[in-house]
Amino acid sequence: LASQIGIDQIDAGPSGARLQFAQENQVSPEKIIALIQRPHSVYQLDGGQRLRIRQDLPDGEARCQKIIQLIEPLRSNA
């Protein structure tokens, strides 16, 4: 799923995750902006090509679920 929209790398740990986007990707900037502008957002831009998720993700299952929850809306109408 991730590589189809131009995510090169995903790093996830107990305190959150980071997605690294390729220079050429299929995610509209408007979708990223909408994510980070939500009230109480756990999303934050980290440089020009990275999106950081600041949320407790205690185990592998929680990390996978959060990444999938994020990627699905980013890839819709990509």
Disulfide bonds with the S-S distance in Angstrom:
none
